[in-house]
Amino acid sequence: MNDAFKLVSCQQKHAALLAQLGGSTFYETFAPHNDAADMDAYISKTYSVKAIQENLSKEDVLYYAAYNQETDIGYLKLIKNVSILSLQGSILEIEKIYVRQEAQGSGVAAKLMEQAIKTAKELKFQELFLGVWQENERAIAFYKKFGFQVFDTRQFQLGQRLCEDYLLHLTIN
């Protein structure tokens, strides 16, 4: 693991950073597969500073930003106490885990995932849950490397496009 990575637990003062980082990493990941207008609309709504500020004010939402030196390179968003019909017990969701393209393969995604697992253990959650686009083979392989298992599917609407997601979980010991 690269010791140059630093994770920061985000507060309101990080809202603009998270908005920019979230919008840009989402765009890098999905723009090649989606209509530009749909991408712009989704990013404007989901990654506005106001939307991020609202999320940061919620007790059940946690964000972590990853830095290499002074450069922001990725982030993690967790949601406590989600309900998933197919899972039992207390559940922590990894709603977003994104890394800038130039930092992919550097180990920062693993550091973010380790933080998610650590948080789940510290807060005594029984399950860690996430959804991932079925065509994102690299991400699926990454999650399976950490022991996540596919247990269901769901649909995700991005503008005019209906995407199929896998739902994965990891039982926390």
ABEGO torsion letter per residue (X at the ends): XBAABBBBBBBAAAAAAAAAAAAAAAAAAAAAABBAAAAAAAAAAAABAAAAAAAAABAABBBBBBBBEABBABBBBBBBGBBBAABBEBBBBBABBBBBAAABGAGAAAAAAAAAAAAAAAAGBABBBBBBBAABAAAAAAAAAAGBBBABBBBBBBEABBBBBBBBBBBBX
